[in-house]
Amino acid sequence: MADGLDRIDPVVQGCYQRFHPVDWKQLDWSTKSSRHFLEEAAGAGVGNQGLSVPIRGPSGQFALFTVNHRCTDFEWEKFSQNSVKDLLLVSHYVNQKALELERGTDVVPGQALSPREIDALTMLALGLSRARAAERLSISEHTLRVYIEGARFKLGALNTTHAVARALVKGLLVV
């Protein structure tokens, strides 16, 4: 950022260091500059609660998808527990669309997924762990990983969550 706010914003700093969603309450807001930053953000309408998803693009891009609200800790905890999976999918979809708009393309055509790759991603989309998904499909976890990696490659996905999101957006999964 040209104004250097990325060096004092605990959300940006916290997300640089993580790959999973970051609840703002987990971040260090103890410095004077971060407290001042938070006060200014609140004055501009940013809520006291937030969840940010760090997203890394295929060419080294870094983006954040953030939702925030002004509510109690209890209300926020309930919201984030119920919504984190959906927010992960939405964040990757929004980032994918932003990249497509930036390069002036629409959905890039890809290779068709095999039935087993679709099965593997469907189990994960339903929220099953890899162990449970492998058990349901009567295959080993190693074989499941092979299907997932094949699907990721065909979908051009950065990670498993991104592969599930892309497959859902393309209508390849029935959940």
N, C-alpha and C positions, 0 to 999 in steps of 0.2 A: 504494500500500500504506500502510496506516495507520501501520505501524511504521517507515516510511522505508527499509526494506531495498532497495527498488527503486533508490534513489539510490547504493547502494554495491555492489550485485550486478553484476559485470561482464557476466554473461549477459543480464540485463534491459537494461542500458545498451547492450550490443553489438547486441541484437536491435531496440531502438528505432531504431537507425541503419541497419538492413539489411532487405532483403526476401527474402534467400536463407538457406538453412540455415547456422547458425553453429557451427563446431567450437570447443569451449571453449579449445583450445590456441591459437587465433588471437586470443584476447582478452588484454587487459592486466590481469595479476594482480599488478602490481608495487607497488601502494599497500598500506600497512599495513592499512587497513580491509578491502580485498578479500582479502588473505591471511588475515586473522582470520575473515572471513566463510566462506572456503573451508574453514578448519580446523573451524569449527562445523558446516558442512554435512557434512563427512566424518565427524564424530562422530555425526551423525544418520543415517549410512548412505548418503549421496550418494557416488557413485563419483568416481574421479579423472579420468574421461574423460566427455565429454558432447557431444551435438549437439542444438541447439535450433532450432526452426522458428518464425520470427515469423509471426503470422497477424493480418491486419487485416480486421475485419468490415465489413459494408455500412453500419453506422451509426457508424463510427469506433471500434469495439471493437478492443482489442489483446489478443492472447493469445499464449502460448508453448506449443508442444508440445515436450517434452524427453525424450530417452532418455539414460541414463547407465549406466556400468558401471565396475567396478574391474578394470582390465586393463592390459597393456603398451601402449605407443604403437603397436607393430607390429600387435598384435591389433585395436586400435581402428581403425587406418587401414584394415585389411582389411575390418572390419565396415562402417565408414561408406562405403567405396567401393562395396561390394556392396549396401548397404541404403538409400542416400539417396533414390532414386526412390520406393521403397516407403514410406519414412517421410514423404515429402512428401504422398503420396496419403492415408496414414492420418491425418496431422495435419489435413488439411482435412476429412476425413470426421468425425473426432472433434469438430472445431470446429462443423461443420454440425449434428451431433446435439446438441451442447451448446446451440447457439442455438435449435434446435427445442424442446428440453426447457424452456429458459428461457421461451419464449413460449407453451408449451403446445400446440404443433402437431406434426404428423407431417410427412411428406414433402409439400412444397407441389407441387401439380400444375402442370406446365408445358406449354409447346407442344411438339409433336412435332418432332424434328430431321429435317432433310432427309437423303436418302441421302448427299449430298456432305458435309454437315456431319459425319455419322457417319464417313465415310471419312477426313476430315481429322483428326478426333480420334483415330481408330484408329491412324493413322500416328504421331501424337505419343505415344500410349500405348505403342506398340512401341519408343519411344526414338529415332525418327528426328528429325533436325533439320528445321526448316521448309523449308530448301532441298531436302533429300533427299525429304521428304514431297511437296512440290510436284512434284518430278521424277517420283516414283513414280506420282502421280495425273495426270501430263501436263497440269499447269496452272501458271500463274505463281505466284510467292510472294505477290503482291498478292491474287490470287484465293483462295489458301489462307487468307490473313489474313481475307478477307471471310467465308469459311465458318466460321473459328474464332470470329470476333467474333459472328456470327449464333448459333452454338451457345452461346457464353458468355451472350449475352442471354437466350436461351430457357431455359437451365439456371439462370439467376440466379447465375452464377459470378463470383467476384471477379477471377480471372485465368485464364490458359490451363490451368495445372496444376489449378486448382480445377474447371474445366469437364471436364477428363479424369476427375478423381476422381468427380465427380457422375455423369457418363455411365457410368463403370464400375459404380458403386454401383447405378444404375438398370438395369443389365444391357443397356445400349444398344450396348456395344462388345464385340466378340469378339476377344480377344488371345491 
